[in-house]
Structure formats: structure tokens, C-alpha cells
Amino acid sequence: MKSLANITRDSAGWSVRIVRHGVQHSKYFRFSDGGIRASLARAKQWRDEQILELGERQWRKGPRKKAVNNTSGVAGVSRNVYGRWVATWQEEGVQRFKTFKTKREAIAHRKANVSRPD
């Protein structure tokens, strides 16, 4: 539903919200100003003008940073509620996991399974 990208509806109107470089650009279009369809048309027009002016969204390239909540230092290795370390990986599109007593074992198992050719 690309036609409503960046547009949300609530009980009284349409809200358009676009964020570029950490700055939010938003505007509200009430149903009472011409009806639901007319306000939606104005919202789409404003959104399209803003995207032309601000540019398309830029997606990040390259490796991602370590997540803030990553306590192990390795993606796919975490601690469960019982205090055991869990290694997770994908095999043929299916999520797999295995628990270990030590972080070192979990990291080694994850690396062995991720680097394996399919």
C-alpha cells in the first residue's frame, strides 16, 4: 500500500509524517475541511511535495553497529532468563538455537554454524 506511505488515519483526519536527517516534518489534514477523500488527496499532495523537496529516504549501507542491548558483543549470542548463553542462527530459512553454559561455547557454535556453506 505505497499510496499511504507516511500517512496515518485517526478519528478526525490524516497525519503525514516524514523524517529526514533526524528532523520531523509533519502536517495534519482534518476530515472537516472537505471530507475524507478530499483531505486524503491534500495529504498525499503535501507528502509528495515534501519528498521532492527533502529527497527520498536514504538507507544505511555497510555493516551495522552493535546493538545497544547486545551484552555478549557478538550478534546472535545472548543470555536467556535462566542465565544460560544462547546461540541463534538460520538454517535453510529456519531459525535455530542452542543453549550453553559459557559464552565462549555459544560464540564458537554460532561462528561454526554461520560460516558453514549451505
C-alpha positions in Angstrom: 0.0 0.0 0.0 2.6 2.5 -1.2 -0.1 5.2 -1.7 -0.5 5.7 2.0 3.3 5.6 2.9 4.0 8.2 5.7 0.2 8.8 6.1 -1.9 7.6 9.0 -5.5 8.0 9.8 -7.1 8.7 13.1 -10.7 9.6 14.1 -10.6 13.2 12.8 -8.1 13.3 10.0 -5.0 12.3 8.2 -1.5 12.8 9.6 1.6 13.0 7.4 5.0 12.4 9.0 8.4 12.4 7.2 11.7 12.3 9.0 14.9 13.3 7.2 18.3 13.7 9.0 16.7 13.5 12.4 14.2 16.3 11.7 10.5 15.6 11.6 8.3 17.3 9.0 4.6 16.7 9.7 1.2 18.2 8.9 -2.4 17.3 9.9 -5.4 17.3 7.4 -8.8 17.3 9.1 -11.8 15.5 7.6 -14.0 18.5 8.4 -12.1 20.5 5.7 -13.8 19.0 2.7 -14.4 15.4 3.7 -12.3 12.2 4.0 -11.3 11.8 0.3 -10.5 15.5 -0.2 -8.4 15.7 2.9 -6.6 12.5 1.9 -5.8 13.9 -1.6 -4.4 17.1 0.1 -2.3 14.9 2.4 -0.9 12.9 -0.5 -0.1 16.1 -2.4 1.7 17.7 0.6 3.6 14.4 1.2 4.7 14.2 -2.4 5.9 17.8 -2.4 7.8 17.3 0.8 9.6 14.2 -0.6 10.5 16.1 -3.8 11.9 18.9 -1.6 13.6 16.8 1.0 14.6 13.9 -1.2 14.0 10.2 -0.9 14.8 8.3 2.2 18.5 7.2 2.4 19.1 3.7 3.6 22.2 2.9 5.6 25.0 1.0 3.8 27.7 -1.2 5.2 27.9 -3.1 8.5 25.5 -2.2 11.3 26.7 -1.1 14.7 26.5 -3.3 17.7 23.0 -3.1 19.2 22.8 -1.1 22.4 21.3 -4.1 24.2 23.9 -6.6 23.0 25.7 -7.8 26.1 27.7 -10.6 24.6 29.5 -8.4 22.0 28.5 -10.9 19.2 25.4 -10.8 17.1 23.2 -13.9 17.6 24.6 -14.7 21.1 22.6 -13.7 24.1 21.7 -14.7 27.7 18.4 -16.2 28.5 16.3 -15.7 31.6 17.9 -18.7 33.2 21.4 -17.3 32.9 22.5 -19.6 30.1 24.0 -18.4 26.9 22.0 -18.9 23.6 23.4 -19.1 20.1 20.9 -18.4 17.3 21.4 -18.8 13.5 19.5 -19.5 10.3 19.5 -22.9 8.5 17.7 -23.0 5.2 15.4 -20.2 6.3 14.6 -21.7 9.7 15.7 -20.1 12.9 17.8 -22.4 15.1 19.1 -22.0 18.6 21.2 -23.9 21.2 21.9 -23.1 24.8 25.3 -23.3 26.5 26.8 -22.8 30.0 29.5 -20.5 28.8 29.6 -17.5 26.5 32.7 -18.9 24.8 30.9 -22.1 23.8 27.9 -20.2 22.4 30.1 -17.8 20.3 32.1 -20.7 18.9 29.0 -22.7 18.0 27.4 -19.6 16.3 30.5 -18.9 14.3 30.7 -22.5 13.2 27.1 -22.5 12.0 27.1 -19.1 10.4 30.2 -19.6 8.4 29.1 -23.0 7.1 28.3 -23.1 3.4 24.7 -24.1 2.7 
